[in-house]
Amino acid sequence: MRIALDAVGGDFGLAPNIEGAIQAANAFGVELLLAGPADKIRAELSARGIAEGDDRFEMADAPDLVGMDEEPASACRAKPKSSIMVAAQLCAKGRAAGFVSAGNSGATMCAALFHFKRVPGVLRPAIAVPIPTPKGLTVLLDAGANVDCKP
C-alpha cells in the first residue's frame, strides 16, 4: 500500500514526519509518497541512513507550505503546489491509497474537498482520528476543521 504524506506539515516540520514515514515503512511495509521540497526530503532521508533509490520512498516536489496559522481556503487556493495540496492530488489521481498530514487541519479538509468528490448527501465532511482508551482504540469524529457544526 502506498500513502501520500505531507512531509513538511505540522508544528515541527520535516524531521518528525520523515522519522514517522521511516517507522511506518519498517513496521507496516507501506510505501510512502513524500510531498514537500525534494532536496530537503532527500537530505533528511540520507541523514537517517535511507539510500537514494530505496523503493519504499518516492518524492513529489512541492515547494510551498501551508502554515498552521494560515486561513485554510485562501492558502489552498493561493498555494496549489503546497505539500498538502500535492499529497491530496496524488491520492485523488490514484497514486496513493490515502493521504496524511499533521499540518493545518482546515487546509487538510480544503485539500480533500478540492481534489475529491463529496459523498452524495454529505454537506460537511468530518475528520476522524483514532484515540486511545483503557480498552483500546476508539474513533473521535469531527476532530478538527469544521467550526460551524449543525445537527
C-alpha positions as CSV (number, residue, x, y, z in Angstrom):
1,M,0.0,0.0,0.0
2,R,1.2,3.5,-0.8
3,I,0.4,6.5,1.4
4,A,1.0,10.1,0.3
5,L,2.4,12.2,3.2
6,D,2.5,15.9,3.6
7,A,6.2,15.7,4.6
8,V,6.5,19.3,6.0
9,G,3.1,19.8,7.6
10,G,2.7,20.2,11.4
11,D,4.2,22.1,14.3
12,F,7.6,20.5,14.0
13,G,8.1,20.3,10.2
14,L,10.1,17.9,8.2
15,A,12.2,15.9,10.6
16,P,9.4,14.1,12.6
17,N,7.4,13.5,9.5
18,I,10.3,11.7,7.8
19,E,11.1,9.8,11.0
20,G,7.4,8.7,11.2
21,A,7.5,7.7,7.5
22,I,10.5,5.5,8.1
23,Q,8.9,3.9,11.1
24,A,5.7,3.2,9.1
25,A,7.7,1.7,6.2
26,N,9.6,-0.5,8.6
27,A,6.7,-1.5,10.8
28,F,3.9,-1.9,8.3
29,G,5.7,-2.4,5.0
30,V,3.9,0.6,3.4
31,E,5.4,2.7,0.6
32,L,5.4,6.5,1.2
33,L,5.0,9.2,-1.4
34,L,6.6,12.2,0.3
35,A,5.2,15.6,-0.8
36,G,7.5,18.6,0.1
37,P,10.7,20.2,-1.0
38,A,12.5,17.3,-2.7
39,D,16.0,18.5,-1.8
40,K,15.2,18.8,1.9
41,I,13.4,15.4,1.9
42,R,16.3,13.8,0.2
43,A,18.7,15.3,2.8
44,E,16.6,14.2,5.7
45,L,16.2,10.6,4.4
46,S,20.0,10.4,3.8
47,A,20.7,11.7,7.3
48,R,18.7,8.8,8.6
49,G,20.5,6.2,6.5
50,I,17.9,5.8,3.8
51,A,19.8,5.4,0.5
52,E,18.6,7.2,-2.6
53,G,16.6,4.8,-4.7
54,D,15.0,3.0,-1.7
55,D,11.8,1.7,-3.3
56,R,9.8,2.4,-0.1
57,F,10.1,6.2,-0.6
58,E,9.2,8.4,-3.5
59,M,9.4,12.2,-3.6
60,A,6.9,14.6,-5.1
61,D,8.4,18.0,-5.2
62,A,6.1,20.5,-3.5
63,P,8.0,23.8,-2.8
64,D,5.2,25.5,-0.9
65,L,3.9,25.0,2.7
66,V,0.6,25.9,4.2
67,G,1.4,27.2,7.7
68,M,-0.6,26.3,10.8
69,D,-1.7,30.0,11.2
70,E,-2.9,30.5,7.6
71,E,-6.5,30.7,6.6
72,P,-7.2,27.3,5.1
73,A,-9.3,28.0,2.0
74,S,-7.2,31.1,0.9
75,A,-3.9,29.2,1.5
76,C,-5.1,26.2,-0.6
77,R,-6.2,28.4,-3.5
78,A,-3.0,30.5,-3.3
79,K,-0.6,27.6,-3.0
80,P,-1.6,24.8,-5.3
81,K,2.0,23.5,-5.1
82,S,1.9,23.2,-1.3
83,S,2.8,19.9,0.2
84,I,-0.8,19.3,1.5
85,M,-2.4,20.1,-1.9
86,V,0.1,17.9,-3.8
87,A,-0.3,15.0,-1.4
88,A,-4.1,15.2,-1.8
89,Q,-3.9,15.4,-5.6
90,L,-1.6,12.4,-5.8
91,C,-4.1,10.4,-3.8
92,A,-7.1,11.6,-5.9
93,K,-5.2,10.6,-9.0
94,G,-4.8,7.1,-7.7
95,R,-1.0,7.3,-7.0
96,A,-1.7,6.6,-3.3
97,A,-4.4,4.8,-1.3
98,G,-4.7,7.6,1.2
99,F,-3.0,10.8,2.3
100,V,-1.9,12.0,5.7
101,S,-1.0,15.4,7.1
102,A,-0.1,16.6,10.6
103,G,-0.5,20.2,9.4
104,N,-3.3,22.7,9.3
105,S,-6.4,20.6,9.7
106,G,-8.6,23.2,7.9
107,A,-6.2,23.1,4.9
108,T,-6.3,19.3,5.0
109,M,-10.1,19.4,4.7
110,C,-9.9,22.0,1.9
111,A,-7.3,20.0,0.0
112,A,-9.5,16.9,0.3
113,L,-12.6,18.8,-0.8
114,F,-10.8,20.3,-3.7
115,H,-9.4,17.0,-5.0
116,F,-12.2,14.5,-4.1
117,K,-15.9,14.5,-4.6
118,R,-18.2,14.6,-1.6
119,V,-20.4,11.6,-0.8
120,P,-23.9,12.4,-2.0
121,G,-26.0,14.0,0.8
122,V,-23.0,14.9,2.9
123,L,-22.8,18.7,3.1
124,R,-19.9,18.9,5.6
125,P,-17.4,16.1,5.8
126,A,-15.8,15.4,9.2
127,I,-12.3,14.4,10.3
128,A,-11.9,11.1,12.2
129,V,-9.0,10.3,14.4
130,P,-8.2,7.2,16.5
131,I,-7.7,7.9,20.2
132,P,-6.5,5.5,22.9
133,T,-8.9,4.4,25.7
134,P,-8.4,2.0,28.6
135,K,-10.0,-0.8,26.4
136,G,-8.1,0.0,23.2
137,L,-8.6,2.5,20.4
138,T,-11.8,4.3,19.6
139,V,-12.6,6.9,16.9
140,L,-13.3,10.5,17.6
141,L,-15.3,12.1,14.7
142,D,-15.0,15.8,13.7
143,A,-11.8,16.4,15.5
144,G,-10.7,19.5,13.6
145,A,-11.6,21.7,10.7
146,N,-15.4,22.1,10.8
147,V,-16.0,25.0,13.2
148,D,-19.6,25.6,12.1
149,C,-21.3,22.3,13.1
150,K,-25.0,21.9,12.7
151,P,-27.3,18.9,13.5
